[in-house]
Amino acid sequence: MDRGREAKAILEAIKANRFTLRDHAVKRGSERMLSRLNVINIARTVLEWKWQENQQTYWFIGFLDDQKTGGFTAVMDNGVWVITIFKRKLTRREKELIK
């Protein structure tokens, strides 16, 4: 599968709520005030994505909710996509993508 199709498949699965959070992700998300819904919102509002060759991960940027921005990375680990969510301000260039 090419990178574009794989990224689209990741986003579609997340938008359809077809993913599971491991206990560690739930705990860390709670500590950081991030939730499953935030991951879904990023997938629905993705502004940009890219393949990070050095880390061998997909990187997605979008909106955590109506106002806050963030992103997540996705990496395949033993046949399972591992998602790491983070808060992040948009760069000037990313803000231009919204307009």
GROMACS elastic network, one bead per residue, 0.5 to 0.9 nm:
[ bonds ]
;  ai    aj funct       b0    kb
    1     4     6  0.83015   500
    1     5     6  0.64055   500
    1     6     6  0.62103   500
    2     5     6  0.55106   500
    2     6     6  0.61501   500
    2     7     6  0.86478   500
    3     6     6  0.50706   500
    3     7     6  0.60049   500
    3     8     6  0.85077   500
    3    50     6  0.87346   500
    3    51     6  0.72404   500
    3    58     6  0.86948   500
    4     7     6  0.51906   500
    4     8     6  0.61658   500
    4     9     6  0.85945   500
    4    50     6  0.88740   500
    4    51     6  0.89999   500
    5     8     6  0.50593   500
    5     9     6  0.60982   500
    5    10     6  0.86578   500
    6     9     6  0.50078   500
    6    10     6  0.62537   500
    6    11     6  0.87125   500
    7    10     6  0.51255   500
    7    11     6  0.62936   500
    7    12     6  0.86418   500
    7    49     6  0.79222   500
    7    50     6  0.84218   500
    7    51     6  0.85499   500
    7    58     6  0.70743   500
    7    60     6  0.89529   500
    8    11     6  0.51234   500
    8    12     6  0.60676   500
    8    13     6  0.85878   500
    9    12     6  0.51041   500
    9    13     6  0.61287   500
    9    14     6  0.86033   500
   10    13     6  0.53083   500
   10    14     6  0.62978   500
   10    15     6  0.86555   500
   10    43     6  0.85811   500
   10    74     6  0.81293   500
   10    81     6  0.84261   500
   11    14     6  0.51837   500
   11    15     6  0.60184   500
   11    16     6  0.85223   500
   11    40     6  0.84517   500
   11    42     6  0.88917   500
   11    43     6  0.52861   500
   11    44     6  0.76631   500
   11    46     6  0.86570   500
   12    15     6  0.50917   500
   12    16     6  0.61122   500
   12    17     6  0.86024   500
   12    18     6  0.85603   500
   12    43     6  0.77065   500
   12    44     6  0.86534   500
   13    16     6  0.51880   500
   13    17     6  0.63035   500
   13    18     6  0.50747   500
   13    19     6  0.68537   500
   14    18     6  0.56429   500
   14    19     6  0.61489   500
   14    39     6  0.73839   500
   14    40     6  0.56830   500
   14    43     6  0.64549   500
   14    44     6  0.85347   500
   15    18     6  0.75798   500
   15    39     6  0.85407   500
   15    40     6  0.52962   500
   15    41     6  0.76898   500
   15    42     6  0.87884   500
   15    43     6  0.59001   500
   15    44     6  0.60859   500
   16    19     6  0.84792   500
   16    40     6  0.81264   500
   17    20     6  0.84455   500
   17    36     6  0.87713   500
   17    37     6  0.88815   500
   17    40     6  0.70175   500
   19    81     6  0.86632   500
   20    36     6  0.88681   500
   21    24     6  0.79531   500
   21    25     6  0.57896   500
   21    26     6  0.62904   500
   21    36     6  0.76200   500
   21    82     6  0.87149   500
   21    83     6  0.83627   500
   22    25     6  0.52520   500
   22    26     6  0.64065   500
   22    27     6  0.87740   500
   23    26     6  0.51567   500
   23    27     6  0.62079   500
   23    28     6  0.86511   500
   24    27     6  0.51531   500
   24    28     6  0.61095   500
   24    29     6  0.83389   500
   25    28     6  0.51887   500
   25    29     6  0.57560   500
   25    30     6  0.83496   500
   25    83     6  0.85083   500
   25    84     6  0.79495   500
   25    85     6  0.89937   500
   26    29     6  0.50856   500
   26    30     6  0.60852   500
   26    31     6  0.86848   500
   26    34     6  0.86920   500
   26    35     6  0.75364   500
   26    36     6  0.82893   500
   27    30     6  0.52002   500
   27    31     6  0.63746   500
   27    32     6  0.88001   500
   28    31     6  0.50305   500
   28    32     6  0.62233   500
   28    33     6  0.83891   500
   28    34     6  0.81720   500
   29    32     6  0.50905   500
   29    33     6  0.57252   500
   29    35     6  0.57973   500
   29    36     6  0.83354   500
   29    85     6  0.80824   500
   30    34     6  0.60166   500
   30    35     6  0.70194   500
   31    34     6  0.77553   500
   32    35     6  0.88105   500
   32    86     6  0.86695   500
   32    87     6  0.88833   500
   34    37     6  0.81848   500
   34    38     6  0.63129   500
   34    39     6  0.83134   500
   34    64     6  0.82496   500
   34    85     6  0.77375   500
   34    86     6  0.80182   500
   34    87     6  0.84299   500
   35    38     6  0.52145   500
   35    39     6  0.68815   500
   35    64     6  0.89803   500
   35    85     6  0.89089   500
   36    39     6  0.52776   500
   36    40     6  0.65294   500
   36    41     6  0.87726   500
   37    40     6  0.50037   500
   37    41     6  0.60711   500
   37    42     6  0.86313   500
   37    64     6  0.79865   500
   37    65     6  0.84325   500
   38    41     6  0.50012   500
   38    42     6  0.62324   500
   38    43     6  0.86907   500
   38    63     6  0.77153   500
   38    65     6  0.63788   500
   38    70     6  0.87080   500
   38    71     6  0.89870   500
   38    85     6  0.83374   500
   39    42     6  0.52377   500
   39    43     6  0.64021   500
   39    44     6  0.87699   500
   39    63     6  0.88679   500
   39    64     6  0.68895   500
   39    71     6  0.77777   500
   39    72     6  0.72306   500
   39    83     6  0.86649   500
   39    85     6  0.68452   500
   40    43     6  0.51188   500
   40    44     6  0.62192   500
   40    45     6  0.86916   500
   40    64     6  0.82187   500
   41    44     6  0.50084   500
   41    45     6  0.60786   500
   41    46     6  0.82062   500
   41    62     6  0.75510   500
   41    63     6  0.61149   500
   41    64     6  0.56015   500
   41    65     6  0.62777   500
   41    66     6  0.88335   500
   42    45     6  0.51689   500
   42    46     6  0.54606   500
   42    47     6  0.85919   500
   42    60     6  0.75977   500
   42    61     6  0.66634   500
   42    64     6  0.55193   500
   42    65     6  0.79025   500
   42    69     6  0.81179   500
   42    70     6  0.72617   500
   42    71     6  0.63353   500
   42    72     6  0.77578   500
   43    46     6  0.53120   500
   43    60     6  0.77012   500
   43    61     6  0.83144   500
   43    62     6  0.70376   500
   43    63     6  0.83695   500
   43    71     6  0.87281   500
   43    72     6  0.88902   500
   44    62     6  0.79054   500
   44    63     6  0.83180   500
   45    61     6  0.82617   500
   45    62     6  0.51891   500
   45    63     6  0.59102   500
   45    64     6  0.86440   500
   46    49     6  0.73188   500
   46    60     6  0.64653   500
   46    61     6  0.55101   500
   46    63     6  0.71301   500
   46    71     6  0.83840   500
   47    60     6  0.76811   500
   47    61     6  0.57373   500
   47    62     6  0.52345   500
   47    63     6  0.83789   500
   47    94     6  0.72267   500
   47    97     6  0.67729   500
   47    98     6  0.74218   500
   48    59     6  0.82863   500
   48    60     6  0.59547   500
   48    61     6  0.54723   500
   48    62     6  0.72432   500
   48    94     6  0.77576   500
   48    97     6  0.84628   500
   49    58     6  0.71072   500
   49    59     6  0.54037   500
   49    61     6  0.63399   500
   50    57     6  0.85651   500
   50    58     6  0.58649   500
   50    59     6  0.53672   500
   50    60     6  0.68009   500
   51    55     6  0.87173   500
   51    56     6  0.71438   500
   51    57     6  0.59747   500
   51    59     6  0.62495   500
   52    55     6  0.55637   500
   52    56     6  0.55342   500
   52    57     6  0.52837   500
   52    58     6  0.59969   500
   52    59     6  0.68393   500
   53    57     6  0.69871   500
   53    58     6  0.87232   500
   54    57     6  0.80955   500
   55    58     6  0.86341   500
   55    75     6  0.87053   500
   56    75     6  0.68942   500
   56    76     6  0.87695   500
   57    73     6  0.62412   500
   57    74     6  0.55450   500
   57    76     6  0.78710   500
   58    72     6  0.82582   500
   58    73     6  0.53511   500
   58    74     6  0.50832   500
   58    75     6  0.65065   500
   59    71     6  0.73055   500
   59    72     6  0.60101   500
   59    74     6  0.66390   500
   60    70     6  0.85244   500
   60    71     6  0.53190   500
   60    72     6  0.54169   500
   60    73     6  0.62075   500
   60    74     6  0.83642   500
   61    69     6  0.75962   500
   61    70     6  0.58842   500
   61    72     6  0.67830   500
   61    73     6  0.89287   500
   61    88     6  0.84559   500
   61    90     6  0.83172   500
   61    94     6  0.87922   500
   62    65     6  0.89758   500
   62    68     6  0.88771   500
   62    69     6  0.58377   500
   62    70     6  0.57939   500
   62    71     6  0.57837   500
   62    72     6  0.87266   500
   62    90     6  0.86919   500
   63    66     6  0.67672   500
   63    67     6  0.70358   500
   63    68     6  0.58511   500
   63    70     6  0.57933   500
   63    71     6  0.74158   500
   64    67     6  0.74889   500
   64    68     6  0.54599   500
   64    69     6  0.51860   500
   64    70     6  0.56840   500
   64    71     6  0.74914   500
   64    86     6  0.89735   500
   64    87     6  0.77310   500
   65    68     6  0.56081   500
   65    69     6  0.72067   500
   66    69     6  0.84865   500
   68    87     6  0.77941   500
   68    88     6  0.81532   500
   68    89     6  0.78846   500
   69    86     6  0.89015   500
   69    87     6  0.62820   500
   69    88     6  0.57076   500
   69    89     6  0.58700   500
   69    90     6  0.67885   500
   70    85     6  0.74839   500
   70    86     6  0.55350   500
   70    89     6  0.66810   500
   70    90     6  0.78538   500
   71    84     6  0.83252   500
   71    85     6  0.57404   500
   71    86     6  0.54224   500
   71    87     6  0.64838   500
   71    88     6  0.68583   500
   72    83     6  0.63591   500
   72    84     6  0.51971   500
   72    86     6  0.59585   500
   72    87     6  0.87174   500
   73    82     6  0.79649   500
   73    83     6  0.55585   500
   73    84     6  0.52177   500
   73    85     6  0.66259   500
   73    86     6  0.85966   500
   74    81     6  0.60879   500
   74    82     6  0.54772   500
   74    84     6  0.66267   500
   75    80     6  0.81343   500
   75    81     6  0.54832   500
   75    82     6  0.53065   500
   75    83     6  0.67950   500
   75    84     6  0.87457   500
   76    79     6  0.60076   500
   76    80     6  0.54632   500
   76    82     6  0.61512   500
   77    80     6  0.52329   500
   77    81     6  0.62005   500
   77    82     6  0.65999   500
   78    81     6  0.83812   500
   90    93     6  0.78728   500
   90    94     6  0.56327   500
   90    95     6  0.60692   500
   91    94     6  0.51053   500
   91    95     6  0.62521   500
   91    96     6  0.87414   500
   92    95     6  0.51309   500
   92    96     6  0.64763   500
   93    96     6  0.51350   500
   93    97     6  0.67786   500
   94    97     6  0.51556   500
   94    98     6  0.71447   500
   95    98     6  0.54961   500
   95    99     6  0.72334   500
   96    99     6  0.54416   500
